């Protein structure tokens, strides 16, 4: 039986469906996974959430290396998962292929753009799933769907054979329902083992990030922070963004837009794709980015990276809300969607600006709806975050 016969969540693509058995035995033996439909599978076309992209691009010559590594480690690919159009969204509502169901909140969005991957994991259709994260496309869905999700250090995992959105910020991330599976996938994709308990972890808590969350979300996350502190020690309060998270978001927005237009201008101008309304409005905005403004923001980004490096020394781990609130309702009017997106990106942009690894933990709920607590660390500390998550998960689920 194909996964498509069991997929009542619209998590998997019908138009680019492919299944592949493992190519060898390894640490992922017996595990099944979904692959976001922006990663190449040899002999198959990659959809990228866009009928026009699918129509104008040939079948891939080779597997994306990420796919090859997972198959060689013993995992089985059961299908391609839906992505928001061009991976340019945080809600996961695709105007062409529909919106995957959020199993934790069926009347709310799953989060984008790795919506299908998050839905498939949260709904128990696969053991783990691969997504991508540019502005928050793994972290936000992980928070909204109540699962684990990690954005790795920028450049740590190859994106060869993956459709780009904004290469300056693009990363390959992944989801799982438990931290051990998350770490096992990390072992394969990062190429190093995940360590045991970390005695030297120093905790920080971003008070300005918690101020961005709704009062209900901040209150729900307080016991989760206390749980982490019980394992690693009291967290020192810090201001993550001295200039304000809104100012950091503006730096991220301009640089991301400039990168997107440089990457896709030629294709958009040649193809005139029939984008969905919200993605069309974003590409319209992207096409008007001022190069001088982008150059000024690049200088500001360097200062932000220096500040983050001064905060996240050694084995420092910073705690913050993954998103400011629970998942928004499906089908919000465009103006409300823009407001939600900008509030979310103010919290999600620090990791992108700093090239940092960030891991979302499903440790809290507001009125039965998930909200994630995030761990951030310095570039290259991905394994430490996975080790912390495994310890936190084990303690959280011990009777």
C-alpha positions, 0 to 999 in steps of 0.5 A: 500500500502506498503512503498516498492511500493512508494520507488523509492529511494532504501531507504528500504530493500526488503530482511528484510521488516517488518511493525508494527503498534503502540502499544499505543498512545503517543507523536509520534501519527500519525508519521511514521518511518524507522528503520536501518536494524541493529536493531532487530525486534522480529521474523525477521532476521536482515540484517546488510547490509550483505547477509552473516550476514543475512544467519548466524544469526537467527530471533530476539527473541525480539524487540530492546528497541528503537523500542519498545519505539517508537511503544509505543509512537504512531509511526508506523514502515513502514519498515527497511532501508538500511545500508552500510555493517556492518555499516562500511562506510561513503558513503552509497554505499552497494555492495550487495543492491545498494546505496539509492538515495540522494534526495537533490543530486541524482548523489551524495552519501547519506552518510553512513552508515545510508544511507537508513534512511537519504534517506527516511527522505529527500525524504519524505517517513517517518516523521523520521528514526532511524540510528546509528552513530559510526564515523559519520553515522548519522551526515554525511548523515544529512549534505549530504541530507539536513536534521536534524540528531543527534548523542546522548551522548555515552551510553545515549540510549540503543543499546540492540538488535542492531548489533555492529560495535565498541561498544566504539563509537556506538550510536543510532541516528535519522533524521527528516526534522524539529527540532520539530519532531527531539525533539519529538523523542528525548523526547521518546528515551532520556526519558526526556522533551526537554526544552524551550529557553536556556538563558545561552548558551555560543557559541564557534566556532572551527576555526580549524574545519572551516579551514578543510572545503573547502573554498566554504563550509566555506563561505556558512556556515558563514551566518548560524553561524551569524544566530545562533549568532543572537539568542545566542550571539557572538561565541568565536573562539577556537582551538578544537584540539590543536594537530591537527584534523588529529592527533585526527583522528589517535587516533580515527582510531586505537581505532575504528579498535581495537574495530571492530576486537575485536567485529567481529574477531570470526565471520569473521574468521569463516564465511569468508564473501564475503564483498564488495571490500571497506569494505573488504579492511577495515576489512583487515586493522582492522585485523592488528591493533597493541594492543600496539598502541591501548593502547597508543591511549587509553591514548591519548583519555583520554587527549582529553576527558579532553581537551573537558571537559575544553572547553564544560563547563556548557551550552556551545555549539560549532559550526563547519562544520558537513562535510568538503564539500557537498556529494561526487559523487557516484562511486568514485574510491577506492583511492578517497573514502579513501581520502574523508573518512579520511577528513570527519572523521577528522571533525567527530571524536571529538564527538566520542572521547569525547562521545559527543552529536552532532546535524547537522542543514541543514542551508547552501548550496553550488551551491544548494547542502546541507552542515550542521552546527553542534552543539556540547555540553558536555556529557548529554546535548542532550536535550539542543542541541535539544532545540537550534535546535528547536529555530534555526529552528523556527527563520530560517523559520519565514518570 
